[in-house]
Amino acid sequence: MLVLLTGPALAQGWERYDNARFGYGIDIPPGFSGDGESDNGDGQHFSVNGKPIDLIAWGGNLMGAFEGEVAGAMDFAQGDGWNITYKATTPRWASFSGLKVSRILYQRMVLLCDGSSYAAFRAEYSVADRAEMDPVIDRLVGSLRGNC
């Protein structure tokens, strides 16, 4: 019964961020505020006031195969000190997560409609915020897609 009552509350207040340059969109959770689109128009940074929670959404042009872009992103994260604890990849999407001290990283990448670009989001948050962020991450994963 509690799930039935909290489900609609979790859905309330979500907004959609659509990126014109790369043609993708993602749902933005309530309580997250954006800093404005980046100077080059590839995405935007969102944060929660008073909490160490960050969300970045961006698009990029592939420099080769999608799988290579994903491998490069994981290598970058590991080079930055993240211990990759989960990864799932397909030819059209990939997700990975990691830990660094008491922080969690979750990154999702999807191949866009043109086949030569991708969209991604990266969320970083405290281990203490995991229970709150797990359903948020699930919604973000499901909402990141090309606007074809």
N, C-alpha and C positions, 0 to 999 in steps of 0.2 A: 504494500500500500504506500509506503514512504517513497518508493521509486516512482510510483505513478504521480505523486504530488510534487516531487522535486524535478522530474523530467521536463515539464513545461517551463519551470523557473529557469533551468539551465539554458533553454532555447531563447529566452527573452533577452533583448538587449544586444544581440549579436548584430554586427554590421558587416557589409561586404566591402573589401578593398579590391578594386579592379585596376590593373595596370595597362595603360593604353600602349606603351612602347612595345611590350612583349606579348600582350594579349592573354593575360592570365588573371585569375581572381582567387581570393581566399577570404574566408569568414574571419572576422576579428572579434574576439571575445569582449563581453562587457567589462568595463574597468580598464581596458587598454587604451592608451591614447597615442596617436601618431605624432611623429616629429615633422611630418611633411615629406613629400616625395624627395628622393635624392636628387642632386643636381643633374645627374645624367638620365634621370627618369626610369631607372631600372627597378626601383622598389622603395620600401619605406621601413623605418624602425618604429616599433611600438613598445611601450613600457607600462608598468603598473606603478602608479604613484605610491611611494612608501614601501615598496617590496622589491627585492632583487630579482625581478622577473623581466626578461627581455625577449622580444619576438622580432625577427627580421624577415621580411619577405622580399625576394628579388628574382629577377630574370637574367638570363645570360645567353650569349651565343656559344654554341658548342665549338670547340677547337678541334674536335675529332668525333669519335663515337661517344654516345651517352655513357656507356659503361666506363670509359676512360675518365670522363668528367666526374663521375661518382667516385671512382678510385682516387682521383686527385683530391676530392673534398675530404675523403676519409684520411688520406695521408696528411693533409693539412691539419685536420683535427688532432691526429696523433702527434704530429710535430709540435702542436700547441699544448701538449701535455694531457690530452684527453685519452682515457683508457676506453677503447671501443668495446662495449659489452653486448651489443646487438646490431645485426645488420641483415637486411633483406633486400635483394635486388632482382629486378626483372629487366627486360629490354626497354620498358616504358616508364618505370618508376623505381625508386630506391628509398629506403629509410635506414638510418643508423642512429644509435644513441651511445652515450658514453658518460663516464664519471671522471671528475677531477676534484679531488678533496671532497667537499660537501656540495658540489654543484653537479647538475645533470644537464646534458646536452641532448637535444633531439633534432635531427635534421631530416627533411623530406625533400626529394627532388622528383620532378615529373618532366617527361619529354613533352614538348608542346606540339601543337597541330602541324606546324611547318616542318617538323623533323630535324630542324637545324638549331633549335633553341630549347631552353628549359626554364622552368620556374622552380623556386625552392623556398622553403622557410627553415629557419633555425630558431629554436627556443632554448634559452638557458635560464635555469631556475635552481633554487636551493632544494636540497634533499627534503628539507622540512616542508616544502610546498608540493611535494609529489602527489599526495592524495587529492589536492585541489586541482593540480595540473593534468593528471591522467585523463579525465574526461575532456579537458580542453584540447589536449594533444590529439585525441581520437577525432574530435570535430575538425581540427585543423587539417589532419591527414585526409579526411573525407572531402574537405571543401577545396583543397588546392587543385586547380585544373585550368586548362586552357579555355579561353572563351571562343570556341570554334562554332 
